[in-house]
């Protein structure tokens, strides 16, 4: 493996890790506030569809992005209604949202475009184009640093940089602001927050709304930046890998970045190589694909550093008994 | 505080939730510019109007009975087994091993072997998440989701690299010998002189599913284990205080649950495809969640809910055939049923409860 190949693999790692990172940070807000969310997949899917559909209809990727965020927010609102207001089972609500998105995207796609659930191919202003960072061309010939800057760091779409920037932003919001403190407290001990006169419902809805917005970004990235249009079931389990990454990261923003990059790398490797020959043993591609899930089970089991979820996670808050 | 009558809780609440789900589905059909009444007519004639339609409806229902029971028994223990998909995948592996391992002289022996192995494989796949939940406190929902994906990757590997016969292109196992083929309803009812359409996939597994319904009922309400499972599900603390071991109950409930999911493969793999394919489960593991919720985790309820979903599946296929409505409409209906009977249960239950209390007071 030469240097150019490594750069290429890392480059595709960044591209593949971005939707994971956005969805993972999305899940972080909801779960840290005590609302489990296994509907990340569904929200991403419907956002991917809405973005591609709106971008195809208007020719503007920014309107597409807005539509994607809106669609994802609607499902997030439904999740909030079921799990916060009506105190339903959050996991069941998540399952329902995944199916709803999977059915509706094909139903509406077929109705609007008649392409068997796909949207028309997007081009030009209907897609997020790669951004070339300043001096990328002039630095390129420099050995080692040149390719790293011009190929790996430069040349991604705006959402990639947004996703990366969201990591420190989320860390700051969660650990350095009043809202973040309250959000984390609501996930650990909602009764205490309630006693302090802060609305548990309000904080949880706010967290679920942030989850909706970030899932919207993740979905929009999939259909308008990574691919040129929506295809049925295009999230293909990415929402669940993001969930796995969230657990792997122990519900922390910076760890989430690392976990998503790791899982993105595994995906990039499994796309590029069918099987890896280590000399003494062949690693089949299916193993590389299953590795994120296996690692998550191992970390959940607490064999390598235990992942402890927010204490009030999954439980609806009942004021006064 | 008064309470709702038992029948209202068991029948009225799920029925109302179901009606809401169907009304919204009708609106969805209207929104995509089709006629909901016409759609319902096509579904009913296609799925229930002939023995041919029934052959498919019952075939799908058989799958959903197994996966529905699997989710239901876990619910009784307060566990949410979302891993039916993976457990059924492994069950399929068990069926393939049973059918390809020995030259069976008669289908009944092959059926026995595949029932045992599919249940064992399914249970084994549920054992790890169960153990991790019981011993290490890892959330069972997350681990079973992860195990679904791991099962898919494992099966993919085995079919591509190990079980695929030489020279075959598609990732599937060899065809099972003809002696292992299960009799379908046409053959079976023919023994009694009852006419039934030829060439439908409904087969003898349906009766295995019915036996499973009775067995699950007996386990839950007529054995000590069932009593322990129910008390553990109702209140973990009280159960522990009563000397019930949480590890033991979690393991047993999940093993039975996994075994039931695994049994589903007898119907699809041995009863229909006659070889192991890449995606023979096709989401039936997830539909089990809707079926168990609608059936209120009772085997009788599960049976009727499974029939309903069998009807929806076959009806949906007919819709896709005769109208412009895609099959995915069924996914939307399924989502709405899960949402209203599962997550938004209180939205229906609480107003209904008030209504009953008000009318109860008026009557005094």
Interface residues (C-beta under 8 A of the other chain):
Chain A: X38 X78 X81 X82 X83 X86 X87 X88 X89 X90 X91 X92 X93 X95 X96 X97 X98 X99 X100 X102 X103 X104 X106 X107 X108 X110 X111 X117 X237 X240 X243 X244 X247 X284 X286 X287 X289 X290 X293 X294 X296 X297 X300 X301 X302 X309
Chain B: X28 X32 X33 X80 X82 X128 X132 X136 X137 X138 X139 X141 X142 X143 X145 X146 X147 X149 X150 X153 X154 X156 X157 X160 X161 X286 X289 X293 X324 X325 X326 X328 X329 X330 X331 X332 X333 X334 X335 X336 X338 X339 X342 X343 X344 X345 X346 X347
